[in-house]
Amino acid sequence: MQAVLCEIAWANARSQTSYIDAQFRRLTRRRGVYKALIAVGHSLLVIIYHVLKTKRPFQELGSRLLRQTGAGTAAASSGSPA
């Protein structure tokens, strides 16, 4: 399962317009590519869990959210399960 989540994270990291991409780029600078992939994979797992639990579609936050709100407060301030 970790390999699948990392593959999905890697594919999302190439999109350059998503929240996941922005998170990956931010984490890569601090922790390196492998740890960033694991962290983004974990974020994707949390998103998948909440989508299945609430039965509501995922709403993309966009890559500008991390730049506008600051690195650590994006998920807490938006109320989103990312």
C-alpha positions, 0 to 999 in steps of 0.5 A: 500500500505504501508503494501505491501511495508513493506512486500516486504522490509522485504523479500528483507532485508533477501536476504543479497546480495542486495542493499536494504538489505544493506540499511536496515541493515544500517538504522536499526542500526540508526533508528530501525527496523520499521523506517528502513522498512518504509524507505526501502519501500519508496526506493522500491516505488521510484525504481518502479516509475522509472522502470515504467517511463523509461520502463527500467529493474531494475539493482541491485546495490549490497550490496557492493556499500554502503560499498565501496562508503559510506552510503549517497552518493551511490544513488547520485554517481551511477546515479541510482534511488535508 
